[in-house]
Amino acid sequence: MDSVGSSYPVGGPPVTPAMSRPSPAPRPGPTPTTISAKIVVAGGFGVGKTTFVGSVSEIDPLTTEAVMTEASAGHDDLSATPNKQTTTVAMDFGRVSLDSDLILYLFGTPGQHRFWFMWDDLVRGAIGAVVLVDTRRLADCFSAIDFFEDRGLPYVVGLNAFDGHQPHRIEDVREAMSIDPAIPIVLCDARNRESTKQTLIALVQHAMAARMAAGARR
């Protein structure tokens, strides 16, 4: 009787294509690089900076609001904002994604002059600024505009609509403020997310155009 043995050669059965190790799955292609940028939201006292940051931020905004006390008497003008009970004493912070690859970090400045010593630190590394304006108190924004112009930082002016309406035309405000025609002035409502988002987009576009123009002059 023939012995019963394996019909396969030494080393086991032959390896067929079906038994081969599967090829590794293709690696996904490179993802877009996420770009982050810092933006400052500035303006006079009670102009809506904290509201602006809070309305557009996709995270719970960090605020440094303090209750206003008698210490502010004689320093802070509440005639246009009689119901204001708190004020920013350091900064506001928020984040918003304008696109899948562009994230903006927002830093709201304190409005009172006695806290302006922090502005130089807050604007360091920023690509630009939004200067919020209350047209009832135009003079309150002049110091902020001078600050950014002195430092060559691109900025846009946002005319905040108090009580839901804006009584003045952009052209009239530009003339009253003697703002250069190259500086964008936009209407905005600091309480409305879409409105504040469009204001930020206007700033990013202006900052990019300013950078390209500066590069072309070199």
C-alpha positions as a printed Julia matrix, in Angstrom:
218×3 Matrix{Float64}:
   0.0     0.0    0.0
   1.28    3.36  -0.91
   1.97    5.56   2.06
  -0.34    8.42   2.58
   1.54   11.7    2.33
   1.17   15.33   1.36
   0.92   16.14  -2.31
   2.38   19.63  -1.65
   6.08   20.34  -1.89
   8.09   21.04   1.22
   7.19   24.42   2.57
   3.42   24.1    2.28
   0.89   24.8   -0.41
   1.78   27.08  -3.25
   0.89   30.72  -2.73
  -1.76   31.87  -5.14
  -2.7    35.5   -5.91
  -5.85   35.06  -3.82
  -3.76   34.07  -0.83
  -1.19   36.87  -1.13
  -1.03   39.64   1.45
  -3.39   42.41   0.42
  -1.8    45.59  -0.81
  -1.85   48.43   1.73
  -4.67   50.9    1.29
  -3.59   54.08  -0.45
  -2.76   56.87   1.95
  -5.03   59.89   1.82
  -3.69   62.88  -0.02
  -2.4    65.94   1.77
  -5.04   68.0    3.52
  -5.17   71.78   3.13
  -2.94   73.61   5.57
  -4.92   75.47   8.17
  -3.98   79.13   8.44
  -4.67   81.06  11.61
  -4.69   84.82  11.91
  -5.06   87.29  14.75
  -7.5    90.19  14.5
  -8.05   93.02  16.95
 -11.48   94.53  17.6
 -11.09   98.06  18.92
 -12.99  101.27  19.41
 -14.22  103.64  22.06
 -15.89  102.87  25.36
 -19.26  101.09  25.07
 -19.15  100.82  21.28
 -19.99   97.09  21.16
 -16.65   95.29  21.05
 -17.6    92.55  23.53
 -20.93   92.05  21.76
 -19.14   91.85  18.38
 -16.74   89.14  19.54
 -19.48   87.17  21.31
 -21.89   87.22  18.38
 -19.46   85.65  15.9
 -17.29   83.4   18.09
 -17.83   79.66  17.6
 -16.51   79.01  21.11
 -17.71   80.5   24.36
 -15.85   83.8   24.31
 -13.44   84.64  27.06
 -14.34   88.0   28.56
 -12.87   90.1   31.32
 -15.98   92.05  32.19
 -16.06   93.85  35.54
 -19.0    95.56  37.17
 -18.77   99.3   36.84
 -18.47  101.07  40.16
 -18.29  104.61  41.43
 -14.59  104.57  40.51
 -15.59  105.06  36.88
 -17.57  108.19  37.63
 -16.06  111.16  35.88
 -14.02  108.89  33.61
 -16.56  106.92  31.55
 -19.26  108.73  29.58
 -22.51  106.75  29.91
 -24.76  109.34  28.25
 -25.13  107.22  25.08
 -25.19  103.89  26.93
 -27.08  104.56  30.18
 -27.85  100.85  30.78
 -24.22   99.7   30.6
 -23.28   98.01  33.89
 -20.05   96.16  33.03
 -16.89   97.0   31.14
 -13.91   95.13  29.68
 -10.81   95.6   31.82
  -8.33   93.42  29.9
  -9.58   91.81  26.69
 -12.22   89.7   25.0
 -11.2    86.56  23.12
 -13.06   84.49  20.55
 -12.5    82.25  17.53
 -14.26   81.95  14.18
 -13.6    79.77  11.12
 -14.1    81.79   7.96
 -13.3    78.74   5.83
 -12.13   75.16   6.25
  -8.52   76.38   6.19
  -8.76   79.85   7.75
  -9.31   80.42  11.47
  -9.44   83.87  12.99
  -8.63   84.57  16.61
 -10.34   87.73  17.84
  -8.97   89.97  20.57
 -11.25   92.73  21.8
  -9.47   95.67  23.43
 -10.6    97.6   26.49
 -12.15  100.91  25.52
 -11.18  103.15  28.42
  -8.01  105.17  28.03
  -6.72  104.06  31.44
  -6.43  100.5   30.08
  -4.7   101.41  26.83
  -1.29  100.43  28.15
  -2.27   96.85  27.14
  -2.93   97.68  23.5
   0.64   97.21  22.28
   0.66   93.65  23.62
  -2.79   92.85  22.24
  -2.0    93.97  18.68
   1.36   92.19  18.46
   1.17   89.69  15.57
  -2.23   90.86  14.34
  -2.93   91.07  10.6
  -5.39   93.91  11.07
  -8.1    95.52  13.16
 -11.79   96.32  13.13
 -12.49   99.76  14.58
 -16.1    99.84  15.76
 -17.76  103.24  15.63
 -20.86  104.65  17.3
 -21.87  107.5   14.98
 -23.41  109.29  17.95
 -19.86  109.59  19.37
 -17.5   109.77  16.4
 -14.7   111.42  18.37
 -14.39  108.34  20.6
 -12.84  106.3   17.77
 -10.21  108.82  16.67
  -7.59  107.6   19.15
  -7.97  103.99  17.97
  -7.63  105.02  14.32
  -4.53  107.07  15.1
  -3.08  104.09  17.0
  -3.37  101.72  14.03
  -2.27  104.28  11.46
   0.85  105.08  13.5
   1.74  101.37  13.53
   0.88  100.77   9.88
  -1.67   98.08  10.76
  -4.47   97.61   8.21
  -7.94   98.34   9.6
 -11.55   98.72   8.56
 -14.17  100.91  10.17
 -17.38   99.2   11.24
 -20.37  101.48  11.78
 -22.29   99.7   14.52
 -26.06   99.95  14.19
 -27.48  100.83  17.6
 -31.21  100.27  18.06
 -31.14   98.27  14.82
 -30.64  101.16  12.43
 -27.87  103.39  11.09
 -28.99  106.98  10.45
 -25.87  108.13   8.6
 -24.52  107.33   5.14
 -21.04  105.88   4.77
 -19.97  108.8    2.59
 -21.03  111.32   5.23
 -19.19  109.44   7.99
 -16.03  109.17   5.87
 -16.06  112.91   5.3
 -16.74  113.7    8.96
 -13.89  111.43  10.07
 -11.5   112.42   7.25
 -10.88  108.73   6.52
  -8.74  107.9    3.5
 -10.79  106.52   0.57
  -8.64  103.37   0.63
  -9.91  102.44   4.12
 -13.09  100.32   3.92
 -16.06  101.54   5.95
 -18.81   98.96   6.41
 -22.21   98.92   8.08
 -22.53   96.26  10.74
 -24.68   95.1   13.61
 -22.49   93.79  16.43
 -25.37   91.58  17.64
 -25.75   89.74  14.34
 -23.38   86.86  13.5
 -23.64   87.17   9.73
 -23.1    90.92   9.87
 -20.0    90.65  12.05
 -18.69   87.81   9.87
 -18.97   89.98   6.76
 -17.08   92.74   8.58
 -14.26   90.3    9.34
 -14.18   89.15   5.72
 -13.87   92.78   4.62
 -10.89   93.18   6.95
  -9.15   90.0    5.75
  -9.55   91.1    2.13
  -8.23   94.57   2.95
  -5.27   93.18   4.88
  -4.38   90.82   2.01
  -4.59   93.65  -0.52
  -2.39   95.85   1.68
   0.21   93.1    2.0
   0.26   92.47  -1.74
   0.63   96.18  -2.43
   3.51   96.43   0.04
   5.21   93.46  -1.62
   4.85   95.01  -5.07
   6.56   98.2   -3.89
   9.68   96.34  -2.75
